Amino acid sequence: MSYFVPSDRTRSFIRKVGSNLRLARKRRKKTIANVAEMVGVSVATIKRIEAGEPSVKIGIYLAIAEVFQMEDSVHFAEPESDTIGMILEKQRMPERIRKKKDKRLDF
């Protein structure tokens, strides 16, 4: 069985998110054990998140953001930031849009 190996850029992003969550935890003066209890996971999982390990499920990251009331700051995979998708969508748009004939009145 083969496993997906994240790129260096993806691993760097995950480490940054983990670091940001660690900072948020410290600002709130919460211990790792406090956060683990609030989210319902083990202390080891919180440590793995803060270390930026890519094997942790994304739902746990989002649960921590919710517990810290940071869910509004979670932005990724937003349609507005999908530049490649927007370019492809623009290429598929017709040059000219024609009004369709009403076939019910066609004698």
Secondary structure, 3 states (H helix, E strand, C coil): CCCCCCCHHHHHHHHHHHHHHHHHHHHCCCCHHHHHHHHCCCHHHHHHHHHCCCCCCHHHHHHHHHHCCCHHHCCCCCHHHCHHHHHHHHHHCCCCCCCCCCHHHCC
